[in-house]
Amino acid sequence: MYQPYVRGKQFELIGLRELTPKTLAPNKEKISPIIEPVRDSSTLKSTIEVFVEHEINFTIIINPQVGPFTDSAEIVKIIESCVGTYRNFQIGIIFHREIDHKAIIDLLDSYSTTLPSLSIIHNYIFDNITDVKEQYNKYHIKYNVINMLLKNRRYYRNFDKGTRVELDDYFKSQDRNVDYLVLEESDFSEEHLYYIEDGYVGFSDFLSIGADYSDSGFLPRAVVIHLSYSDENKRIKIKHFTSDSNDDTEDVAGKFAEALDKLIEWCDETEYDSVAIPLFREYHEKEHFPGLGMLKKLSLMNHIDLVLKLI
């Protein structure tokens, strides 16, 4: 089971929504997206509605830790308005250092008549985790998503084997986009090959986007397209296609064209294909710059498509 962890920005959500009919729906036994909402938007609502329409299992986090959207009660209302009688999803709760368990449980109690299962995202190690778990025992915890950034690989033993999902950030982020000119390619992960052997029912990652979050945009000196692919041993790697004219922030469209030329050349040489490649080819043929947000959308779509093919 693959549980891609997605921050609810517009283009990432659009990517999930567009993937659903032809990619997620035929693979619904393999995938369960986790969404950490960052704002109240029509895109968030329409994405949930598309999941429901195609009977996709998913998790919506109600206490997000990034972005301005922090009203848990409002997120619950949005979920209720979108799912109707559908129950094949999880309410996600991030366990973090400052969490107010009583406030979360009071909110869950107010939602108890229609409450589905829970997914707990463990972003903090509680020494009293046994006592913490008891507070949630009246609810069905379907998944315990354990953040490997905790650097305590034994922590997972506190949870039932059938609920464990490992979450990690495998994206090797660089300080500056121009640094990817040197990197060109990086290893990503092999977890899809070993997660069951390691005692988990699922695995999760931050895709080829990474866990770092920023709510502000900026004009980059370099444009990079991050494209996941697998090698001959089915290990996931990432190609970093980077523009060359990186001395200033002018002509972002031209920088995109330079990066896209490299991507298309590599795809032609390797015969690599995915759900996203035809869209990249269309932009290349039309010499069209779709905007930087579209790059994250296509990167996300490519990564999920790749992982589903590998598992």
Sine and cosine of phi, psi and omega as CSV:
sin_phi,cos_phi,sin_psi,cos_psi,sin_omega,cos_omega
0.00,0.00,0.83,-0.56,0.03,-1.00
-0.98,-0.22,0.78,-0.63,0.01,-1.00
-0.84,-0.54,0.99,0.16,0.01,-1.00
-0.88,0.48,0.74,-0.67,-0.04,-1.00
-0.99,-0.13,0.90,-0.43,-0.13,-0.99
-0.85,-0.53,0.79,-0.61,0.19,-0.98
-0.97,0.22,0.65,-0.76,-0.18,-0.98
-0.98,0.18,0.75,0.66,0.15,-0.99
-0.97,0.25,0.33,-0.94,-0.15,-0.99
-0.82,0.57,-0.80,0.60,-0.13,-0.99
-0.96,0.29,-0.51,0.86,0.08,-1.00
-0.91,0.41,-0.67,0.74,0.02,-1.00
-0.92,0.40,-0.65,0.76,0.04,-1.00
-0.88,0.48,-0.63,0.78,0.05,-1.00
-0.87,0.50,-0.72,0.70,0.05,-1.00
-0.88,0.47,-0.69,0.73,-0.03,-1.00
-0.89,0.46,-0.69,0.73,-0.03,-1.00
-0.95,0.30,-0.47,0.88,0.03,-1.00
-0.96,0.29,-0.42,0.91,-0.22,-0.98
-0.85,0.52,-0.80,0.60,-0.11,-0.99
-0.87,0.49,-0.71,0.71,-0.16,-0.99
-0.98,-0.19,-0.30,0.96,-0.07,-1.00
-0.89,-0.46,-0.77,0.64,-0.02,-1.00
-0.96,0.28,-0.71,0.70,-0.07,-1.00
-0.85,0.53,-0.71,0.71,0.04,-1.00
-0.93,0.36,-0.23,0.97,-0.03,-1.00
-0.87,-0.49,0.49,0.87,-0.16,-0.99
-0.89,0.45,-0.36,0.93,0.05,-1.00
-0.98,0.19,-0.20,0.98,-0.08,-1.00
-0.97,-0.23,-0.21,0.98,-0.21,-0.98
-0.67,-0.74,0.58,-0.82,0.08,-1.00
-0.49,-0.87,1.00,-0.06,-0.05,-1.00
-0.90,0.44,0.58,-0.81,0.15,-0.99
-0.95,-0.32,0.81,-0.59,0.01,-1.00
-0.89,-0.46,0.82,-0.57,0.15,-0.99
-0.98,-0.21,0.98,-0.20,-0.09,-1.00
-0.90,0.44,0.63,-0.78,0.05,-1.00
-0.90,-0.44,-0.20,0.98,0.10,-0.99
-0.30,-0.95,0.40,-0.91,0.09,-1.00
-0.98,0.20,0.91,-0.41,-0.06,-1.00
-0.58,-0.82,0.38,-0.92,0.08,-1.00
-0.91,0.41,-0.46,0.89,0.01,-1.00
-0.92,0.38,-0.65,0.76,0.07,-1.00
-0.86,0.51,-0.73,0.69,-0.04,-1.00
-0.91,0.42,-0.70,0.71,-0.03,-1.00
-0.93,0.37,-0.52,0.86,0.05,-1.00
-0.92,0.40,-0.70,0.71,0.07,-1.00
-0.86,0.50,-0.69,0.73,-0.03,-1.00
-0.89,0.45,-0.61,0.79,0.04,-1.00
-0.93,0.37,-0.64,0.77,0.09,-1.00
-0.84,0.54,-0.73,0.69,-0.01,-1.00
-0.89,0.46,-0.71,0.70,-0.01,-1.00
-0.84,0.54,-0.60,0.80,-0.06,-1.00
-0.98,-0.21,0.20,0.98,0.09,-1.00
0.84,0.54,0.71,0.70,0.06,-1.00
-1.00,-0.02,0.73,-0.68,0.13,-0.99
-0.97,0.25,0.62,-0.78,-0.04,-1.00
-0.40,-0.91,0.23,-0.97,0.08,-1.00
-0.81,-0.58,0.75,-0.66,0.14,-0.99
-0.91,-0.42,0.85,-0.52,0.00,-1.00
-0.98,0.20,0.73,-0.68,-0.06,-1.00
-0.98,-0.20,-0.12,0.99,0.09,-1.00
-0.79,-0.62,0.91,0.42,-0.04,-1.00
-0.86,0.52,0.51,-0.86,-0.05,-1.00
-0.93,-0.37,0.05,1.00,0.10,-0.99
-0.76,-0.65,0.42,-0.91,0.04,-1.00
0.99,0.13,0.13,-0.99,-0.09,-1.00
-1.00,0.07,-0.13,0.99,-0.12,-0.99
-1.00,-0.02,1.00,-0.06,-0.13,-0.99
-0.88,-0.47,0.14,0.99,-0.05,-1.00
-1.00,0.06,0.99,-0.13,-0.07,-1.00
-0.88,0.47,-0.66,0.75,0.00,-1.00
-0.88,0.47,-0.63,0.78,0.01,-1.00
-0.92,0.39,-0.62,0.78,0.03,-1.00
-0.90,0.44,-0.65,0.76,0.05,-1.00
-0.87,0.49,-0.66,0.75,0.02,-1.00
-0.89,0.46,-0.66,0.75,0.03,-1.00
-0.88,0.48,-0.71,0.71,0.01,-1.00
-0.86,0.51,-0.76,0.66,-0.02,-1.00
-0.85,0.53,-0.64,0.77,-0.04,-1.00
-0.94,0.35,-0.37,0.93,-0.09,-1.00
-0.99,-0.16,-0.46,0.89,-0.17,-0.98
-1.00,-0.07,-0.37,0.93,-0.04,-1.00
0.87,0.49,-0.82,-0.57,0.00,-1.00
-1.00,-0.06,0.06,1.00,-0.03,-1.00
-0.93,0.36,0.69,-0.72,-0.05,-1.00
-0.78,-0.63,0.10,0.99,-0.04,-1.00
-1.00,0.06,0.88,0.48,0.03,-1.00
-0.41,-0.91,0.15,-0.99,0.01,-1.00
-0.84,-0.55,0.58,-0.81,0.24,-0.97
-0.99,0.10,0.83,-0.56,-0.02,-1.00
-1.00,-0.08,0.68,-0.73,0.04,-1.00
-0.77,-0.63,0.84,-0.54,0.06,-1.00
-1.00,0.08,0.86,-0.50,0.15,-0.99
-1.00,0.10,0.93,-0.37,0.01,-1.00
-0.76,-0.65,0.09,-1.00,-0.14,-0.99
-0.84,0.55,-0.64,0.77,-0.14,-0.99
-0.98,-0.18,0.22,0.97,-0.09,-1.00
-0.88,0.47,0.66,-0.75,0.08,-1.00
-0.99,-0.17,1.00,-0.07,-0.07,-1.00
-0.88,0.48,-0.61,0.79,-0.02,-1.00
-0.88,0.47,-0.69,0.73,0.00,-1.00
-0.90,0.44,-0.65,0.76,0.02,-1.00
-0.90,0.43,-0.70,0.71,-0.04,-1.00
-0.93,0.37,-0.59,0.81,0.08,-1.00
-0.87,0.49,-0.65,0.76,0.03,-1.00
-0.92,0.39,-0.68,0.73,0.03,-1.00
-0.88,0.47,-0.64,0.77,0.01,-1.00
-0.88,0.47,-0.60,0.80,0.00,-1.00
-0.94,0.33,-0.25,0.97,-0.04,-1.00
-0.95,-0.32,0.16,0.99,-0.25,-0.97
-0.91,0.42,-0.47,0.88,-0.06,-1.00
-0.94,0.34,-0.41,0.91,0.00,-1.00
-0.84,-0.54,0.20,0.98,-0.08,-1.00
-0.93,0.37,0.82,-0.57,0.10,-0.99
-1.00,0.08,-0.47,-0.88,0.02,-1.00
-0.97,0.24,0.18,-0.98,0.05,-1.00
-0.92,-0.38,0.50,-0.87,0.26,-0.96
-0.87,-0.49,0.83,-0.56,0.05,-1.00
-0.98,-0.18,0.83,-0.56,0.05,-1.00
-0.98,-0.19,0.93,-0.36,-0.13,-0.99
-1.00,0.01,0.99,-0.15,0.04,-1.00
-0.97,-0.25,0.12,0.99,0.00,-1.00
-0.48,-0.87,0.58,-0.81,0.02,-1.00
-1.00,-0.07,0.91,-0.42,0.07,-1.00
-1.00,-0.05,0.81,-0.59,0.06,-1.00
-0.90,0.43,-0.48,0.87,0.00,-1.00
-0.98,-0.21,0.65,0.76,-0.10,-0.99
-0.86,0.51,-0.51,0.86,0.04,-1.00
-0.89,0.46,-0.70,0.72,0.03,-1.00
-0.92,0.39,-0.63,0.78,0.02,-1.00
-0.89,0.46,-0.71,0.71,-0.01,-1.00
-0.87,0.50,-0.60,0.80,-0.04,-1.00
-0.88,0.48,-0.49,0.87,0.01,-1.00
-0.91,0.41,-0.41,0.91,-0.06,-1.00
-0.96,-0.28,0.12,0.99,-0.11,-0.99
-0.90,0.44,-0.38,0.93,-0.02,-1.00
-0.97,0.24,-0.15,0.99,0.05,-1.00
-0.95,-0.33,0.45,-0.89,0.03,-1.00
-0.99,0.11,0.92,-0.39,0.06,-1.00
-1.00,-0.04,0.96,-0.29,-0.05,-1.00
-0.99,0.16,-0.63,0.78,-0.03,-1.00
-0.72,-0.69,0.67,-0.74,0.24,-0.97
-0.94,-0.35,0.97,-0.26,-0.06,-1.00
-1.00,-0.05,0.93,-0.36,-0.18,-0.98
-0.97,-0.25,0.89,-0.45,-0.04,-1.00
-0.96,0.28,0.91,-0.42,-0.03,-1.00
-0.93,0.36,-0.21,0.98,0.08,-1.00
-0.92,0.39,-0.19,0.98,0.09,-1.00
-0.92,0.40,-0.30,0.95,0.02,-1.00
0.85,0.52,0.54,0.84,0.08,-1.00
-0.69,-0.72,1.00,0.04,-0.13,-0.99
-0.94,0.33,-0.22,0.98,0.03,-1.00
-1.00,0.09,-0.21,0.98,-0.06,-1.00
-0.85,0.52,-0.52,0.86,-0.04,-1.00
-0.88,0.48,-0.35,0.94,-0.04,-1.00
-0.93,0.37,-0.20,0.98,0.03,-1.00
-0.97,0.25,-0.11,0.99,-0.15,-0.99
-0.81,-0.59,0.49,-0.87,-0.02,-1.00
-0.83,0.56,0.67,-0.74,-0.06,-1.00
-0.83,0.56,-0.60,0.80,-0.06,-1.00
-0.96,0.26,0.00,1.00,-0.02,-1.00
-0.91,-0.42,-0.13,0.99,-0.19,-0.98
-0.98,0.19,0.78,-0.63,0.11,-0.99
-0.77,-0.64,0.74,-0.67,0.03,-1.00
-0.99,-0.11,0.69,-0.72,0.01,-1.00
-0.85,-0.53,0.76,-0.65,0.05,-1.00
-0.51,-0.86,0.36,-0.93,0.06,-1.00
-0.97,-0.25,0.96,-0.28,-0.06,-1.00
-0.99,-0.13,-0.05,1.00,-0.06,-1.00
-0.98,0.20,0.83,-0.57,-0.04,-1.00
-1.00,0.03,1.00,0.09,-0.06,-1.00
-0.95,0.33,0.65,-0.76,0.05,-1.00
-0.97,-0.24,0.43,-0.90,-0.03,-1.00
-0.90,0.44,-0.60,0.80,-0.02,-1.00
-0.77,-0.64,0.57,-0.82,0.03,-1.00
-0.84,0.54,-0.58,0.81,-0.05,-1.00
-0.90,0.44,-0.37,0.93,0.00,-1.00
-0.91,0.41,-0.35,0.94,0.02,-1.00
-0.95,0.32,-0.26,0.96,0.09,-1.00
-0.87,0.49,-0.57,0.82,0.01,-1.00
-0.99,0.12,-0.66,0.75,-0.06,-1.00
-0.92,0.40,-0.75,0.66,0.03,-1.00
0.87,0.49,-0.72,0.69,-0.04,-1.00
-0.54,-0.84,0.56,-0.83,0.05,-1.00
-0.61,-0.79,0.46,-0.89,0.12,-0.99
-0.94,0.34,0.52,-0.85,0.04,-1.00
-0.90,-0.43,-0.98,0.20,-0.01,-1.00
-0.34,-0.94,0.22,-0.98,0.11,-0.99
-0.82,-0.58,0.20,0.98,-0.15,-0.99
-0.88,0.48,-0.50,0.87,0.02,-1.00
-0.90,0.43,-0.32,0.95,0.01,-1.00
-1.00,0.02,-0.43,0.90,-0.22,-0.98
-0.80,-0.59,-0.04,1.00,-0.14,-0.99
-0.89,0.46,-0.60,0.80,0.02,-1.00
-0.92,0.38,-0.70,0.71,0.05,-1.00
-0.86,0.51,-0.53,0.85,-0.02,-1.00
-1.00,0.10,0.00,1.00,0.11,-0.99
0.99,-0.13,0.45,0.89,0.00,-1.00
-0.84,-0.54,0.47,-0.88,0.08,-1.00
-1.00,-0.05,-0.20,0.98,-0.01,-1.00
-0.39,-0.92,0.21,-0.98,0.06,-1.00
-0.68,-0.73,0.46,-0.89,-0.09,-1.00
-0.63,-0.78,0.53,-0.85,0.07,-1.00
-0.54,-0.84,0.14,-0.99,0.03,-1.00
-1.00,-0.10,0.43,0.90,0.06,-1.00
0.85,0.52,-0.38,-0.92,0.03,-1.00
-1.00,-0.02,0.49,0.87,0.03,-1.00
-0.95,-0.32,-0.65,0.76,0.01,-1.00
1.00,-0.09,0.29,-0.96,-0.08,-1.00
-0.99,0.17,-0.35,0.94,-0.01,-1.00
-0.87,0.49,0.67,-0.74,-0.04,-1.00
-0.80,-0.60,0.70,-0.72,0.11,-0.99
-0.67,-0.75,0.70,-0.72,-0.01,-1.00
-0.99,-0.14,0.02,1.00,-0.02,-1.00
-0.92,-0.39,0.56,-0.83,0.03,-1.00
-0.99,-0.17,0.30,-0.95,0.03,-1.00
-0.40,-0.92,0.37,-0.93,0.07,-1.00
-0.99,0.12,0.85,-0.53,-0.06,-1.00
-1.00,0.08,0.48,-0.88,0.15,-0.99
-0.97,0.25,-0.51,0.86,0.02,-1.00
-0.77,-0.64,0.61,-0.79,0.09,-1.00
-0.97,-0.25,0.75,-0.67,-0.02,-1.00
-0.81,-0.59,0.70,-0.71,0.14,-0.99
-0.95,-0.32,0.87,-0.49,-0.01,-1.00
-0.99,-0.14,0.86,-0.51,-0.09,-1.00
-0.79,-0.61,0.89,-0.45,0.05,-1.00
-0.97,0.24,0.55,-0.84,0.13,-0.99
-0.42,-0.91,0.15,-0.99,0.02,-1.00
-0.88,-0.47,0.55,-0.83,0.03,-1.00
-1.00,0.04,-0.15,-0.99,-0.07,-1.00
-0.91,0.41,-0.31,0.95,0.03,-1.00
-0.98,-0.18,0.24,0.97,0.02,-1.00
0.91,0.41,0.36,0.93,0.12,-0.99
-1.00,0.10,0.66,-0.75,-0.03,-1.00
-1.00,0.10,0.74,-0.67,0.08,-1.00
-0.78,-0.62,0.19,-0.98,0.02,-1.00
-0.77,-0.64,0.79,-0.62,0.15,-0.99
-1.00,0.02,0.65,-0.76,0.02,-1.00
-0.90,-0.45,0.97,-0.23,-0.01,-1.00
-1.00,-0.06,0.92,-0.40,-0.20,-0.98
-0.88,-0.48,0.63,-0.78,0.05,-1.00
-0.91,0.42,0.28,-0.96,-0.02,-1.00
-0.96,-0.28,-0.51,0.86,-0.06,-1.00
-1.00,0.01,0.99,0.15,-0.21,-0.98
-0.90,-0.44,0.50,0.87,-0.04,-1.00
-0.99,0.11,-0.34,0.94,-0.01,-1.00
-0.49,-0.87,-0.10,-0.99,-0.05,-1.00
-0.98,-0.19,0.20,0.98,0.00,-1.00
-0.99,0.15,0.43,-0.90,0.11,-0.99
0.83,0.55,0.87,0.49,0.04,-1.00
-0.89,0.45,-0.57,0.82,0.02,-1.00
-0.89,0.46,-0.64,0.77,0.04,-1.00
-0.91,0.41,-0.62,0.79,0.04,-1.00
-0.90,0.44,-0.67,0.75,0.05,-1.00
-0.87,0.49,-0.67,0.74,-0.01,-1.00
-0.87,0.48,-0.63,0.78,0.02,-1.00
-0.90,0.43,-0.70,0.72,0.02,-1.00
-0.92,0.40,-0.64,0.77,-0.02,-1.00
-0.92,0.39,-0.61,0.79,0.08,-1.00
-0.82,0.57,-0.69,0.72,-0.01,-1.00
-0.92,0.40,-0.65,0.76,0.00,-1.00
-0.89,0.45,-0.74,0.67,-0.03,-1.00
-0.89,0.46,-0.66,0.75,0.03,-1.00
-0.87,0.49,-0.69,0.73,0.01,-1.00
-0.91,0.41,-0.68,0.74,0.02,-1.00
-0.89,0.46,-0.63,0.78,0.04,-1.00
-0.90,0.43,-0.67,0.74,-0.04,-1.00
-0.93,0.36,-0.64,0.77,-0.10,-1.00
-0.99,-0.13,-0.19,0.98,-0.09,-1.00
0.88,0.48,0.49,0.87,0.04,-1.00
-0.95,0.31,0.64,-0.76,0.01,-1.00
-0.57,-0.82,0.46,-0.89,0.09,-1.00
-0.32,-0.95,-0.01,-1.00,0.00,-1.00
-0.89,0.46,-0.40,0.92,-0.06,-1.00
-1.00,0.00,-0.39,0.92,-0.13,-0.99
-0.89,0.45,-0.67,0.74,0.05,-1.00
-0.84,0.55,-0.55,0.84,0.02,-1.00
-0.95,0.32,-0.66,0.75,0.09,-1.00
-0.87,0.49,-0.67,0.74,0.00,-1.00
-0.90,0.43,-0.60,0.80,0.02,-1.00
-0.90,0.44,-0.69,0.72,0.05,-1.00
-0.89,0.45,-0.60,0.80,-0.01,-1.00
-0.92,0.39,-0.71,0.70,-0.04,-1.00
-0.92,0.40,-0.60,0.80,-0.04,-1.00
-1.00,0.00,-0.07,1.00,-0.06,-1.00
0.79,0.61,0.75,0.67,-0.08,-1.00
-0.94,-0.35,0.71,-0.70,0.09,-1.00
-0.98,-0.19,0.93,-0.36,-0.11,-0.99
-1.00,0.08,-0.05,1.00,-0.07,-1.00
0.97,-0.23,0.45,-0.89,-0.09,-1.00
-0.92,0.39,-0.53,0.85,0.03,-1.00
-0.87,0.49,-0.55,0.84,0.00,-1.00
-0.91,0.42,-0.49,0.87,0.01,-1.00
-0.90,0.43,-0.66,0.75,0.05,-1.00
-0.92,0.40,-0.62,0.78,0.04,-1.00
-0.86,0.50,-0.75,0.66,-0.05,-1.00
-0.94,0.35,-0.57,0.82,0.06,-1.00
-0.89,0.45,-0.69,0.72,0.05,-1.00
-0.88,0.48,-0.74,0.67,-0.04,-1.00
-0.88,0.47,-0.68,0.74,0.01,-1.00
-0.89,0.46,-0.69,0.73,-0.06,-1.00
-0.90,0.43,-0.74,0.68,-0.01,-1.00
-0.90,0.44,-0.67,0.74,0.04,-1.00
-0.86,0.52,-0.70,0.72,0.00,-1.00
-0.89,0.46,-0.76,0.65,-0.05,-1.00
-0.88,0.47,-0.68,0.74,0.00,-1.00
-0.89,0.45,-0.57,0.82,0.07,-1.00
-0.93,0.37,-0.56,0.83,-0.05,-1.00
-0.97,0.24,-0.44,0.90,-0.03,-1.00
-0.96,-0.26,0.00,0.00,0.00,0.00
